[in-house]
Amino acid sequence: MEIKEVKEGLYYYGGDYYTKNYVPGKKVYGEKLLTIDGVEYRRWDAFRSKLAGALKKGLKDFPFSKKAEILYLGASTGTTVSHLSDICEDGVIYAVEHAPQMMEKLMKLAERRDNIVPILADARMPTEYEDIGEVGVLYQDVAQPDQVRILLLNERKFLKDGGSAMLCLKTHSIDVTKEKEETLKGAKEELKTRLSIEEVIDLDPYDKEHYFIAMRK
Ligand SMILES: C[S@@+](CC[C@H](N)C(=O)[O-])C[C@H]1O[C@@H](n2cnc3c(N)ncnc32)[C@H](O)[C@@H]1O
């Protein structure tokens, strides 16, 4: 079986997505490593990363490339960020996280990956990291009741015209009493005031609580 580069820096092999390991020999979250023709790849676990889940469910828009500049809100310990770091080897990922325990692990990850810039901040306060300037991609996974407002706040301040925004929408964080379809509808209305919605993906079975929404400015 041959490993295939399906998008810049994104590989497909045996039914799974892979990225080239930026730090050969090192795993980030216990993922499988695979070496083919002397090149080491990391399996991108669709049950651990919503972006990999979205790819498995047919996501078409993939704005990540070698030189991409990304603002990532809700980086946690860096599971998804690490794969973006593999892909965007000459780019930069501004990884915002507000929990100090997560940040500690993220800082360790960034020690070996110089395209990750960890930022300890609240994504509701974009002025705290306004020095980063504009980016081509905004990615958000924060599971907060005001997650749509947070995305739009950051989009206004940082996203270039024509740039991509990706939102992992946790409907239950917005309203536990509503059906998820109803919450999605409300979120889409709000997002449409600023962005064009290109794709909406229900992440089930990889994640039963999130929709993945891909947008353009
Ligand atoms: C579901 S986890 C993110 C997982 C990560 N995106 C991944 O795929 O590897 C959500 C993260 O968002 C962080 N978070 C929640 N609210 C935030 C806020 N207002 N500002 C920054 N980070 C926030 C949480 O601390 C948590 O680490």
Ligand as a Chemical Component Dictionary entry (heavy atoms), coordinates in Angstrom:
data_LIG
# 
_chem_comp.id                   LIG 
_chem_comp.type                 NON-POLYMER 
_chem_comp.pdbx_formal_charge   0 
_chem_comp.three_letter_code    LIG 
# 
loop_
_chem_comp_atom.comp_id 
_chem_comp_atom.atom_id 
_chem_comp_atom.alt_atom_id 
_chem_comp_atom.type_symbol 
_chem_comp_atom.charge 
_chem_comp_atom.model_Cartn_x 
_chem_comp_atom.model_Cartn_y 
_chem_comp_atom.model_Cartn_z 
_chem_comp_atom.pdbx_ordinal 
LIG C1  C1  C 0  -12.159 20.681 23.930 1  
LIG S1  S1  S 1  -10.721 21.424 24.521 2  
LIG C2  C2  C 0  -9.792  21.722 23.059 3  
LIG C3  C3  C 0  -9.133  20.509 22.436 4  
LIG C4  C4  C 0  -8.172  20.924 21.340 5  
LIG N1  N1  N 0  -8.782  21.873 20.463 6  
LIG C5  C5  C 0  -7.667  19.763 20.507 7  
LIG O1  O1  O 0  -8.331  19.356 19.548 8  
LIG O2  O2  O -1 -6.571  19.283 20.790 9  
LIG C6  C6  C 0  -11.257 23.055 24.880 10 
LIG C7  C7  C 0  -10.159 23.936 25.446 11 
LIG O3  O3  O 0  -10.581 25.289 25.386 12 
LIG C8  C8  C 0  -10.075 25.963 26.511 13 
LIG N2  N2  N 0  -10.875 27.183 26.699 14 
LIG C9  C9  C 0  -12.175 27.255 27.089 15 
LIG N3  N3  N 0  -12.566 28.536 27.151 16 
LIG C10 C10 C 0  -11.512 29.294 26.782 17 
LIG C11 C11 C 0  -11.303 30.697 26.647 18 
LIG N4  N4  N 0  -12.279 31.565 26.908 19 
LIG N5  N5  N 0  -10.092 31.126 26.250 20 
LIG C12 C12 C 0  -9.093  30.249 25.980 21 
LIG N6  N6  N 0  -9.226  28.911 26.095 22 
LIG C13 C13 C 0  -10.419 28.434 26.487 23 
LIG C14 C14 C 0  -10.224 24.935 27.637 24 
LIG O4  O4  O 0  -9.391  25.228 28.742 25 
LIG C15 C15 C 0  -9.845  23.642 26.915 26 
LIG O5  O5  O 0  -8.485  23.349 27.068 27 
# 
loop_
_chem_comp_bond.comp_id 
_chem_comp_bond.atom_id_1 
_chem_comp_bond.atom_id_2 
_chem_comp_bond.value_order 
_chem_comp_bond.pdbx_ordinal 
LIG C1  S1  SING 1  
LIG S1  C2  SING 2  
LIG S1  C6  SING 3  
LIG C2  C3  SING 4  
LIG C3  C4  SING 5  
LIG C4  N1  SING 6  
LIG C4  C5  SING 7  
LIG C5  O1  DOUB 8  
LIG C5  O2  SING 9  
LIG C6  C7  SING 10 
LIG C7  O3  SING 11 
LIG C7  C15 SING 12 
LIG O3  C8  SING 13 
LIG C8  N2  SING 14 
LIG C8  C14 SING 15 
LIG N2  C9  SING 16 
LIG N2  C13 SING 17 
LIG C9  N3  DOUB 18 
LIG N3  C10 SING 19 
LIG C10 C11 SING 20 
LIG C10 C13 DOUB 21 
LIG C11 N4  SING 22 
LIG C11 N5  DOUB 23 
LIG N5  C12 SING 24 
LIG C12 N6  DOUB 25 
LIG N6  C13 SING 26 
LIG C14 O4  SING 27 
LIG C14 C15 SING 28 
LIG C15 O5  SING 29 
# 
